[in-house]
Each structure stands twice: as structure tokens, then as C-alpha cells.
């Protein structure tokens, strides 16, 4: 095949229940000038069998074995192998609209737009009933025009949804943007989301859901909450990115703080909203993140729920009970 326009990177690990639907949705795109890079991390179910079956009939597919069970490592392998002008990342327990790549690439402006992003559906399919809910986090973001993050900081509101878009490979290479190679999923979409948004000179947002994000897979990394520190570790990584890029825009910082506090809420929600059940390491990570905050923004701009969280976790009594144990 001649040089593809879009390289679709598909990291997989034991997603046999979803792989057929996902891969078929990619191969059946109305936009055909693609290569499909399947990076598998040692699946022991039927995942590889499904990929190989399709590879026999579609030479656009390339299979690579990853030596690490790490989403970030797998995507980085795909980035190194990719020959396309744009990069797409599709998570293999999801699927995409048949026109997703066509709709996104239409706004590339002769391959000059760094990030072309669209809306997505939250997909719930318990007990064979499908519930689709369009994401609303960017409902107030004016679509269909090119912008930078400073011009429209609302772009970083809500889920990173890095998969509901395409990225100019030249832009990623020029800025040395890759993924953190944390074990498993590791919430590594967060720093990638921020680094690309901060460094992009041209961003385009299409307010049309084109990606089906499966919330109901119990084995997905986003539903695996064995390590309470992961969300805050990624928040600290984003702090580093903000500092490296000397970001001082208060609107960008405001939306980042909203993410920080939302992640603290998620940690509590996954621990029955019982602050006392959190371990010492998690509390230390949260305190370290909150110590970096501009308190004036917390006091003047954030909602009361977030202020309450701030005072609870910044209390000197938070860690004291561990010392008394």
C-alpha cells in the first residue's frame, strides 16, 4: 500500500468479546486510505485469532506483539511504526462510526491542523440493552473553527477522550509527544491530552458524536481501581507539563483544577465516600497535588464542593491519625 493518510493504532489485551465489533468498525470506514496497527500485549483469549482472521482478507492490518502489558508502551510502539499523516488511536473494547475518519480528516485544512477532535457517546450495554449518551462536557464550546487552547480553554473540560480525534504525526514528532509507559492503562491518556492541547497551534472541534466509548466493560483499565494513587499521579504529571510550558493562563489552570478535584471525588466514590478508608500513600499524593494549587482560584472560582474537599485534605489532621495507628 502507498503511504496511508491515517494510521489507526489499536492496543489490545484480552478483548475478545469486543474485538470483532471494534476492528470491523475500523476496517469498514468510508475513508479507506488507512493502515491499521494492532499492538497486542499477549492476549490469551480469542483476540489475536480475530485480528489474524481479518488480516488474511485485509492487508492494511499489521500485527505487532508488545513485550509489556502497558497501554502507553503499546501506543508508543504504534507511533514508531506509523506511516500515516495523521494518527488515530482506537481502544479495542470500543467502536467507531463508519464515517469517523472521513468526518475528522475533512477539517485537516491540507494537513495543517494539529488536533481534530469530535464528540463521543458514552456506551452502556448491560443485559443486552444499549444506552447511548452523547458527552456534554463541551456543549458550550463553539464548534467548526480552528483555535488554540488559550482561545478556548473549555477544550480541556471533561474526559480526555483522546480516541475521539486524530493527531498530525508531524506535530507529535516535532514536539516529542509520546505516552507514559505505566503498567496496564495507568490513566496515561491524561498527560497526553494536556500536552497535545497545550502545544497545538491549530485545534478543530466537531460537535458530532463519532466514537462509542464503552463504559460497561468491567475489565477496562478505567474501571480497574486497585490503585487509588493513579489519578493523582497523572495530575502531578500534568503539573509538570504546565510548568514546562510556563502556562499562566488562569482559565486553563481553572479547568485543570476542576479535573484535579473531580479525580479526588472519583477516588472517594470508589471508596464508598469514606475518607477514613483511604491509605496513607493516597492521602500524601492528594496533599502534594493540593499544595501546588493557587488558593485564590480555589477560593474565588471553584464550586463549594471542591472547596470542602480542599479543606478536608489540606487539614493537618488528615495524616495525623496514621501516626497514631
Secondary structure as UniProt FT lines:
FT   STRAND          6..12
FT   HELIX           16..27
FT   STRAND          34..40
FT   HELIX           47..55
FT   TURN            56..57
FT   TURN            59..60
FT   STRAND          61..65
FT   HELIX           71..81
FT   STRAND          86..89
FT   TURN            92..93
FT   STRAND          95..96
FT   TURN            98..99
FT   HELIX           100..105
FT   TURN            106..107
FT   TURN            109..112
FT   STRAND          115..124
FT   HELIX           126..128
FT   STRAND          131..134
FT   TURN            137..140
FT   STRAND          146..147
FT   TURN            149..151
FT   HELIX           153..156
FT   TURN            162..163
FT   STRAND          165..168
FT   HELIX           169..174
FT   TURN            175..176
FT   TURN            186..188
FT   HELIX           189..199
FT   STRAND          203..214
FT   TURN            218..219
FT   HELIX           221..223
FT   TURN            228..229
FT   HELIX           230..244
FT   TURN            245..246
FT   HELIX           250..269
FT   TURN            270..273
FT   HELIX           275..277
FT   HELIX           280..291
FT   HELIX           295..301
FT   HELIX           304..314
FT   HELIX           317..324
//
